Amino acid sequence: MQVNLGNNETWDTHEAAFPNLKNFLLPLMDRAVSALLDDLQERGLLNSTLVVMAGEFGRTPKIFKIPGASLPGRDHWGAVQSVFFAGGGVQGGNVVGASDKHGAYPDRDPKHPEDLAATIYDALGIPRSFRWEDLSGRPHHIYHGHAISGLFT
C-alpha cells in the first residue's frame, strides 16, 4: 500500500526544504506513522505486519539554492538514503549501515535496492530460491538480493 499526504504537499523539497519539512511534512508523517503503529499494536497486528517507509532516492548532502528560489533545499541523490522498518518481527531501535561524515556515500555495511526487496520478500516467507517460468520455460528468480541481517528478532 502507498500513502500520500493528500494536501498537495510534496517531499520534493528543492527549495524551502527546512520550513516545509518542519511545518508541513514531518509533523503529519510523524502523527500518521505513530498512529498506524499504535493501532497495529493495539489490534495485535504489529508483529505480523511489516511497515516500510522508503523513497526512490535520498537527498544531496549539500544544501543549495536554485535560481529564483526564496529559500534553500536539496536535490535528488541516489548514493545514500534512509529506509524505516517497523513491525513484522523487526527489532526496534536498530540502525544498519552508515554513511560517510557528509552523508554522501555508504561508509559501513552498504545495502542495495535488491536487498530491500529481498528483505520484504523474506519477511513474507518467500524464499530466495523461489522462481517462476516465462512462456518459454525459462526460470526467473523473484529476487536476487540478500535480506538485510540485523533487522529481525
Secondary structure as UniProt FT lines:
FT   HELIX           17..20
FT   HELIX           21..25
FT   HELIX           26..42
FT   TURN            43..44
FT   HELIX           46..48
FT   STRAND          50..53
FT   STRAND          58..59
FT   TURN            67..68
FT   STRAND          76..77
FT   STRAND          84..87
FT   TURN            88..89
FT   TURN            92..93
FT   STRAND          98..99
FT   TURN            101..102
FT   STRAND          106..108
FT   HELIX           113..123
FT   TURN            124..125
FT   TURN            128..129
FT   STRAND          131..133
FT   TURN            135..136
FT   STRAND          139..141
FT   TURN            149..150
//
